[in-house]
Amino acid sequence: MNNNTFTGTPPKSTDFSMLDYDCAYLEGRSVRMSYKHIENVTQEYNTALINRGWRRFGYYYFHPICEGCNECKSLRIDVENFKARKSQKKAIKRNKETEIIIQKPTLSQAHINLYNKYHAYKHKNDGWSHRNISPREYKENFVEGAHDFGKEVLYIKDGNLIGVDLIDILDDGISSIYFYYDPDYLNLSLGTYSLLYQIELAKVLDLPWIYLGYWVDGCKAFAYKPNFQPQEILDGFPNVDEISDWKLFGIPQ
């Protein structure tokens, strides 16, 4: 499915929005999210939502509906035409001994420890807000709602779990949900390597897109995203019975 309307029967959902809270991307702004809670979702409907700018955590789908702000745009990588840069190819070489396992999302103490270690590092170095995640919260965000399309890509080095990439396999691509890694292995460039691996996986599965989530111009947390060209961008969040109008997007490097 590529820019097509959804003609099936949408699954039962509970729709609601949250109260405003401080935006993590733009200082001084507030954010409000629109949510759908869907327990029995098909891969086709999941594809339709992601293709129209929604994101998934667990059973919850969401996108921003911030008053007076339209800075969050959705990005996707054109898999067929992507060519790795010299610096990106170095990340592949650095990980020649990194083991990769793809499986249904799981929960272990190693997951919790790594997630909290990564966020403590980002709090110290990039000013992210941080509190340790509980096993219950992790399960709700990253294990539940995966059905048959949700996967985790585990990165293992020296017998240790050093990276976890949560993804959805869609009808027309791969949705990048969340990635976290061990900051002790910064030299491996795991963030870059994980996206390159997604692109190779999409090629194997004959899928045309990698859905990257949101782009906010000037936001440091998203600065890496334009490095994977060519891309398309979506302005707005059309309904599933409307065409999603993706356009070419590129930032000079």
C-alpha positions in Angstrom: 0.0 0.0 0.0 1.5 3.3 -1.1 -0.6 6.5 -0.6 -3.8 4.6 -0.9 -7.0 5.0 1.1 -8.0 2.3 3.6 -11.2 0.7 2.5 -11.6 -2.0 5.1 -13.4 -2.0 8.4 -11.4 -0.1 11.1 -11.0 -2.1 14.3 -12.7 -1.0 17.5 -10.7 1.8 19.2 -11.0 4.1 22.1 -10.1 7.7 21.0 -9.0 10.4 23.4 -6.5 13.2 23.9 -4.2 14.2 26.8 -3.9 17.5 28.6 -1.1 19.8 27.4 2.4 19.2 28.7 5.8 20.7 28.0 7.2 19.9 24.5 10.4 17.9 24.5 11.4 19.2 21.1 10.7 23.0 21.1 11.5 25.1 24.2 8.6 27.1 25.6 6.0 25.1 23.6 3.2 22.8 24.8 2.1 19.6 23.3 -1.2 17.7 23.1 -1.5 14.2 21.8 -4.4 12.5 20.1 -4.6 8.8 21.0 -6.3 5.6 19.7 -6.2 2.6 22.0 -6.6 -0.5 19.7 -6.1 -4.0 21.1 -7.1 -6.0 17.9 -5.3 -4.3 15.0 -4.4 -5.8 11.7 -1.1 -5.2 9.9 -3.1 -3.5 7.1 -4.7 -1.0 9.5 -1.4 -0.5 11.3 0.2 0.3 7.9 -2.6 2.8 7.1 -2.1 4.6 10.4 1.7 4.8 10.2 1.5 5.9 6.6 -0.6 8.8 7.8 1.8 10.0 10.5 0.6 8.0 13.6 3.1 6.3 15.9 2.6 3.2 18.0 3.7 2.4 21.6 2.0 -0.8 22.8 -1.7 -0.7 22.1 -1.6 3.1 21.8 -1.4 5.0 18.5 -0.8 8.7 18.7 0.1 11.9 16.9 0.4 15.6 18.0 -2.6 18.0 17.8 -0.8 21.0 19.2 -2.7 24.3 19.1 -0.9 26.9 16.9 2.0 24.6 16.0 2.6 22.3 13.0 6.3 21.6 13.4 6.1 17.8 13.6 6.4 16.3 10.2 6.6 12.6 9.3 9.7 11.2 7.4 10.3 8.1 5.5 13.4 6.7 3.7 13.3 5.6 0.1 14.8 2.2 0.4 15.4 1.3 -3.2 17.3 4.6 -4.0 19.2 4.8 -0.7 23.0 4.8 -1.0 25.1 4.6 2.1 27.7 7.4 2.6 31.3 6.6 3.4 30.9 7.4 7.0 27.8 5.1 7.2 29.8 2.3 5.6 32.3 2.7 8.4 29.5 1.8 10.9 29.0 -1.4 9.1 32.6 -2.3 9.4 32.7 -1.5 13.1 29.9 -4.0 13.7 31.3 -7.0 11.8 31.5 -8.9 15.0 28.1 -7.6 16.5 25.5 -10.4 16.7 22.0 -9.6 15.6 18.8 -11.4 16.6 15.3 -10.6 15.4 12.4 -11.9 17.4 9.0 -11.0 19.0 9.5 -8.2 21.6 10.4 -9.5 25.0 11.0 -8.3 28.5 14.0 -9.1 30.6 16.1 -7.5 33.3 18.8 -6.9 30.7 16.2 -4.8 28.7 15.3 -2.7 31.7 18.9 -2.2 32.8 20.0 -1.2 29.3 17.0 1.1 28.8 17.7 2.9 32.1 21.4 3.2 31.5 20.8 4.7 28.0 18.4 7.3 29.4 20.6 8.2 32.3 23.4 8.9 29.8 21.1 11.0 27.6 19.9 12.9 30.7 23.5 13.7 31.7 24.8 14.6 28.2 21.7 16.0 26.3 19.4 17.2 29.1 16.7 14.6 28.6 14.2 14.2 31.4 14.7 10.9 33.0 13.3 8.5 35.6 13.9 4.7 35.6 11.3 2.7 33.7 9.5 -0.1 35.5 9.0 -3.6 34.0 5.3 -2.9 33.8 5.8 0.4 31.9 8.3 -1.3 29.5 5.9 -4.1 28.8 3.0 -1.7 28.1 5.2 0.5 25.8 7.3 -2.1 23.9 5.9 -5.6 24.3 2.2 -5.4 24.2 0.4 -4.6 20.9 3.1 -6.2 18.8 0.9 -8.9 17.4 2.6 -10.6 14.4 4.1 -7.5 12.9 6.0 -6.1 15.9 9.7 -7.2 16.3 12.7 -6.4 18.3 16.2 -6.4 16.8 18.8 -7.3 19.5 22.4 -6.2 19.1 24.8 -8.4 21.1 28.6 -7.9 21.7 30.9 -9.8 24.0 27.9 -11.8 25.2 26.1 -8.6 26.3 23.0 -7.0 25.1 24.2 -3.6 23.8 21.2 -2.4 21.7 17.5 -2.9 21.2 15.6 -1.7 18.1 11.8 -1.9 18.3 10.2 -2.0 14.8 6.9 -2.9 13.0 6.9 -4.8 9.7 4.3 -3.0 7.6 2.7 -3.8 4.3 4.8 -1.1 2.6 7.8 -0.7 4.9 9.3 -0.8 8.3 8.3 1.5 11.1 11.1 2.6 13.5 9.5 2.7 16.9 12.4 3.1 19.3 16.1 2.4 19.6 18.3 2.4 22.7 21.9 1.3 23.2 24.7 0.9 25.7 26.7 4.2 25.8 29.8 2.2 26.6 29.8 1.2 23.0 29.6 4.6 21.4 32.5 3.7 19.1 30.2 1.2 17.2 27.8 4.0 16.0 24.9 1.7 16.8 22.3 4.3 16.0 23.5 4.6 12.4 24.1 0.8 12.1 20.6 0.0 13.3 19.0 2.1 10.6 21.3 0.7 7.9 20.2 -2.8 9.1 16.6 -1.8 8.8 17.2 -0.7 5.3 18.9 -4.0 4.4 16.0 -5.9 6.0 13.5 -3.9 4.0 15.3 -4.8 0.8 15.2 -8.5 1.7 11.5 -8.2 2.4 10.9 -6.1 -0.8 9.5 -3.2 1.2 9.9 0.4 -0.2 10.0 2.6 3.0 11.5 3.1 6.4 9.2 5.2 8.5 11.4 7.4 10.7 8.8 9.1 12.9 8.8 12.8 13.3 11.1 15.6 12.1 11.2 18.9 13.9 13.5 21.5 12.2 16.2 22.6 14.6 15.6 19.8 17.1 19.0 18.2 18.1 17.4 14.8 18.8 16.4 14.5 15.1 19.5 15.8 13.5 20.6 12.4 12.3 17.5 11.7 10.3 18.2 13.7 7.1 21.5 11.8 6.8 19.6 8.9 5.2 18.6 10.2 1.7 16.5 10.2 -0.4 13.4 10.8 1.8 9.8 11.9 1.7 8.0 14.1 4.2 4.3 14.2 5.2 2.7 17.4 6.4 -0.4 16.7 8.6 -2.2 13.6 9.7 -4.9 12.6 7.1 -7.6 10.2 7.9 -7.2 6.6 6.8 -9.9 7.1 4.1 -7.9 10.0 2.7 -4.8 9.9 0.5 -1.5 10.6 2.3 0.4 13.2 0.2 4.1 12.4 0.8 6.6 14.8 -1.0 10.3 14.6 -1.6 12.4 16.0 1.3 16.1 16.8 1.4 18.4 19.0 3.4 21.8 20.0 1.9 24.6 18.3 3.8 
